[in-house]
Amino acid sequence: MLYPNKRYGNPEELKYWAMGIPLNQLAHRLRRSERCIKDWLTGREKIPFWVPELLRLQNMEHEHIMWQMGIAPLRKKLGLVDNGQIILLPALKPKSTAPEVRKDITEMTLKQANV
């Protein structure tokens, strides 16, 4: 925490750490009522300094436990891409593995075979 002597926490930081956690689970984690959590999230009440800090520490602890168990973290979703951002390149022709046959050699072999 940057300023431990501050009395109130940052509402944006609380929203960041609470993102994706249902309200009832968040209330259980913080040992507060759902109404209290809702008031903090809407800005009706000021947030105690320990709330975002506790959520941050719980997240760090969870990541450390997952690392100890050998479970890889999920890849983060980077965002949505619309059709305007997709660049389509011309299709590449597959290269054949056979060597290229010269016409003059094939004509010579055909003449020799007919002789």
N, C-alpha and C positions, 0 to 999 in steps of 0.2 A: 504494500500500500504506500502511495506516495506521501501523503500527509496523515500520519496516524492521529494527530491531535484534532482533526476535523470531526465534528459531531455527526455530520450527515454524509451518506453515501451518494454516489453519482447515479442518477436514474437511468442514464444510457447504459452504464455498466451493468446495472441490474437487469435491464431488458436483454442485454447480450447474453449474460450467463443463464437467464431464465428461459431463453429461447428454446422451444421444443419440449419443455417440461410442462405437463398438465398442471393446472392450478392446484388441484387437491394434493398431488405429489410434492409440489413446491411448498405448500403449506405444511405438509408433514415433515419435510426435510428441515425447514426453518423453525419448526415447532411454534407456528403462529396460525391464526385462523385464516380461512380463505378470504374473508372480508378485508382483513389487514393487508394481505398480499395484493389483493385487487386495488386497494387504496394506494399502495406504493406504486403499482404499475401504472395507474391512471394519473398519478401526480397529485392526488388529493391530500396525501400525507407525506411528510418527509421520510426518507429512508435512513435507518440507522447505519452507521459506517460499517458495521460488521457483516451486514447482509451480503453485499456483492463480494466481500472478501471471503466469506464462508463458502459461497457458491464456487468461487475460483479455486479455493483450496480443495473442495470436494472433487472438482473436475480433475485437478492435478493428481489427487490420490487415486481416482478411478483409472486414469491413464497409466499411472505407475503400476497398479495392480494388474492391469491388462498386459503390460510389458513383461511383468514377472511371470505371468502365466503363458507367455509366448503367443498371445493373440495379437495379430497385426491390426492397426487402426484402419477404419474404413476410409476410402478415398473421399475427399471433400468434393461436393458438387460445386462446380465452378460457375454455373449459370446456364441460362437458356440461349440457344442460338436460333435466330430466325432465318428465313430463306434468303434474305438480302446479304447475309454474311458468308454464305457458302460459295466457295470458288470451285467451279467445275473445270477440270482440266481435260483435254482430249484424251481419249482412251489410247493406251499404248498397244501396238501390235505385238503379239507374243513372238519372240525370236525362236526359230527352229534350231534344234541342236545338230541337225544334219548339215554337212558342209554344202556350200552353194555349188551347183553343177554348171560348168561352162558349156555353152551350146556347141562350140567348135569341137570339143572333145567327144561329145555325144554323137555328133555327125560322123566323126572319124571312126568311132567304134561300130556304128551302124553299117558303114561302108565295108569295114573289114569283116563284119559278120556275114554280109551278103556276098562277098567275093568268093 
